[in-house]
């Protein structure tokens, strides 16, 4: 698809803090508010029998297609990927006779998976992007405050609250959502302008929610993305050290220290949990090795599942399971793949995973150039996906679908800019000849 370029005429104009808050009309603000509400609903986690069922986000592309009477071109990369995924579905349906009884579930899983392309066929303009980011922050704050309330209620009803809080209020489903929201509110110019000084307490609320997931993946992803961000932004800081940059660095460190101290005073249980289960765990090589070879541990279960998935793929290299989940292996340890990339590999085969990675590369190139907040949030989410499913969940599917839509829109903007540039060039054959005196 090539690197997307945004132009002044494009629906995705360069981020400007003044877009919404100084120059928008009442109609634009109303549209953003309505879209924000829809996107907030789309980010709710609604489960039936352990399966996410909230796919209301696909209604907007359907309505847009009906109103416009046409579909936008998503670009060659996404078209090829969609075509291959459709082929995987039909091929698996034809030759995997042993899973014939699961045909309805296969069809449902296929439809859900293909939802990641839904926003690629509609226009993604600036109001939709603003609404998406705002909804991401609002719902993350809501989830976080609900976790805080749950912990306070637990402490009020129990004399002693220990690490069992992980099973009572912890979750592995939304840590990556917190991380996306955290990076957006920290880096995005529009959201910084919208929230003003409130963005600092918002970041505190989001970090509190991240702690109360009691998920080691959340902290690992936060530290990994934060470390890479620091290296990319300040890797050569010492080479060009001056008084102003040094003061900014000191102020940043003081602010982080104050925030961590405040969170520790409010949630000491979460800090003790991660000190024991994360940092203490990896400080002992023998403990790590023992856990990896024991299928009864979290780490050992993941290794066992990964081996079983790879063995299945060797037997089904063309289509994987054809969108059926790891539960088809009928193993009591299999509730899920516990890894976003293994899940895609299992459901769509090596070709499907390869295309998935290509889509991620195209998406990340665009986000790095034009959407720094979402880019670093996605870096964190990609790390998180090494340990849990992310975009397989309903709210994750919405996030991925919207980012695919933004990337496809950027490609259309670049294509249209090239067409306008060619139209502005007058062919030499029509240049009038000079009239002699």
Secondary structure, DSSP 8 states (H G I E B T S, - for coil): -------TTSSS----THHHHTT--HHHHHHHHHHHHHHHHHTS--EETTEE---TTHHHHHHHHHHHSS-----HHHHHHHHHHHHHHHHHHHH-GGGGGGHHHHHHHHHHHHGGGGGGGS---HHHHHHHHHHHHHHHHHHHHHHHHHHHHHHHH-S---TTHHHHT--SSSHHHHHHHHHHHHH-HHHHHHHTTHHHHHHHHHHHHHHTT--HHHHHHHHHHHHHHHHHHHTTTGGG--HHHHHHHHHHHHHHHHHHHHHHHH-HHHHHHHIIIIIHHHT-HHHHHHHHH-TTSHHHHHHHHHHHHHHHHHH-TTTTTTT--GGGG--TT-S--SSHHHHHHHHHHHHHHHHHHHHHHHHHHHHHHH-HHHHHHHHHHHHHTTTS--TTSHHHHHHHHHHHHHHHHHHHHHHHHHHHHHHHS--GGGS------
